[in-house]
Amino acid sequence: MSKALGLLSGGLDSSLAAMTLKRQGVEVTCVCYVTPFFGADKAIQTARRLDIPLIVDEIGPLHLEMVKQPRYGYGRNLNPCIDCHAMMFRLAGERMAQEGFDYLFSGEVLGQRPMSQNPTALRAVAKYSGHPDRILRPLSARLLPPTPMEEAGLVDRERLLDIQGRSRKRQEALAAEWGVVDYPSAGGGCLLTEPNFTRRLRDLLQHEPDCGVDAVELLKAGRHFRLSSRAKLIVGRDQADNEKLEQLARPQDLRLRCRDFSGPLGLLVGAPNEEDLQLAAGVLAGYGKGREASCVAVLFVGAAQRRTLETAPLAREEGQQLLL
């Protein structure tokens, strides 16, 4: 019996790829990678339902550096899919060598994604991963050249599949036949494909190219206002946002609150000057209960300072022009 290590997202394709091998007696283990842009929740639930061992690895800093300068560029947004798949296979390949797996596999489907799952892209992923002869795509294997694993009899090529294209009808039929249930809908799951998030990420990389994972996590909460090239204000939209911003605040960030009115928490990041502080106070006051007042006192609290600025609330329409 051969031993295979697969990339599992928790979606339908990766689930069926694992089941395709498991059904012919392959000893299947899967790995899921966690970054600021996608997590492991779906993979954990899927692995439990399919009774497949799952390894969860956190690769946030390493993945972020790749996102900043991908070798093969981006898709429609800031999604470097070829580089991302190659990185995952490279990391999985290191584990394969250390733990005695025979080969790697994924749920990639030929032609499903025109930019990253065409024949050229699949070859690029395999080559760039460093393991070009140890990667199997079970769902489309019979449409691709035979791999050394198939030729050596580690896996039966005749029991692999020949799925291609963007339709999911074949996958859905197999899921029904094999009892694969509760799988997520196609698409989504990666923040790098979402226009609103990637707009914020582009701004962050432009103004803070050496940013770390903590700065990326802040992009997921609140409204983001670009005040200047030096500073950005994040304003909570609700209590959950306020709590998340409080949790994610770094020592160098300034917390803002209206002193005499209830309202959201603001987080001022960067290296603001006095003009930025005044603008931040006005924006925050415009989202609090005192937005109709002529003057609002805004508290600034940080590791090195505590001060109060009085300001006229900025009209929502003006503040929205600064929104990312």
Secondary structure as GFF3:
##gff-version 3
##sequence-region A 1 324
A	DSSP	beta_strand	3	7	.	.	.	ID=ss1
A	DSSP	alpha_helix	12	22	.	.	.	ID=ss2
A	DSSP	beta_strand	27	34	.	.	.	ID=ss3
A	DSSP	alpha_helix	41	50	.	.	.	ID=ss4
A	DSSP	beta_strand	54	58	.	.	.	ID=ss5
A	DSSP	alpha_helix	60	68	.	.	.	ID=ss6
A	DSSP	alpha_helix	81	99	.	.	.	ID=ss7
A	DSSP	beta_strand	103	105	.	.	.	ID=ss8
A	DSSP	alpha_helix	119	129	.	.	.	ID=ss9
A	DSSP	beta_strand	135	136	.	.	.	ID=ss10
A	DSSP	three_ten_helix	141	143	.	.	.	ID=ss11
A	DSSP	alpha_helix	148	151	.	.	.	ID=ss12
A	DSSP	three_ten_helix	157	159	.	.	.	ID=ss13
A	DSSP	alpha_helix	169	178	.	.	.	ID=ss14
A	DSSP	three_ten_helix	191	193	.	.	.	ID=ss15
A	DSSP	alpha_helix	195	207	.	.	.	ID=ss16
A	DSSP	alpha_helix	213	218	.	.	.	ID=ss17
A	DSSP	beta_strand	223	226	.	.	.	ID=ss18
A	DSSP	beta_strand	231	235	.	.	.	ID=ss19
A	DSSP	alpha_helix	239	248	.	.	.	ID=ss20
A	DSSP	beta_strand	254	258	.	.	.	ID=ss21
A	DSSP	beta_strand	266	270	.	.	.	ID=ss22
A	DSSP	alpha_helix	274	285	.	.	.	ID=ss23
A	DSSP	beta_strand	296	301	.	.	.	ID=ss24
A	DSSP	beta_strand	306	311	.	.	.	ID=ss25
A	DSSP	alpha_helix	316	320	.	.	.	ID=ss26
###
